Amino acid sequence: MKKVILFFLSLFLVAGLAVNAHGQATSQPTNDSSVQQQEPPAAGAILGDFIFLRPFGLAATVIGAAMTVVTLPIAIPSGSTGAVAKKLIAEPFAFTFTRPLGAPPKDIGIWP
């Protein structure tokens, strides 16, 4: 039992450090104040994204596809299949496969 607790404590510690490094990426103004130059993400942000966030995004995409099929009997008559597919499949897919590695999720244009 101690090994399990130690494992999860270590996992949350590493995830916390990765998220902290992920949040430290800032943009700096250049000579022209209207143009922002973005710093590349830190190594911790890239590793945290690859190790922790991408597998969850992949799982969310697969589970979302399965749940879309389950909700089709209700979504088809109500005409909401597009909204269901967007929320359950397209957004997790974009989070997992189209977002640059280490980039914050809000940069892919699907979150407000």
Rosetta blueprint (number, residue, H / E / L):
1 M L
2 K H
3 K H
4 V H
5 I H
6 L H
7 F H
8 F H
9 L H
10 S H
11 L H
12 F H
13 L H
14 V H
15 A H
16 G H
17 L H
18 A H
19 V H
20 N H
21 A H
22 H H
23 G H
24 Q L
25 A L
26 T L
27 S E
28 Q E
29 P E
30 T L
31 N L
32 D L
33 S L
34 S L
35 V L
36 Q E
37 Q E
38 Q E
39 E L
40 P L
41 P L
42 A L
43 A H
44 G H
45 A H
46 I H
47 L H
48 G H
49 D H
50 F H
51 I H
52 F H
53 L H
54 R H
55 P H
56 F H
57 G H
58 L H
59 A H
60 A H
61 T H
62 V H
63 I H
64 G H
65 A H
66 A H
67 M H
68 T H
69 V H
70 V H
71 T H
72 L H
73 P H
74 I H
75 A H
76 I H
77 P H
78 S H
79 G L
80 S L
81 T H
82 G H
83 A H
84 V H
85 A H
86 K H
87 K H
88 L H
89 I H
90 A H
91 E H
92 P H
93 F H
94 A H
95 F H
96 T H
97 F H
98 T H
99 R L
100 P L
101 L L
102 G L
103 A L
104 P L
105 P H
106 K H
107 D H
108 I H
109 G L
110 I L
111 W L
112 P L
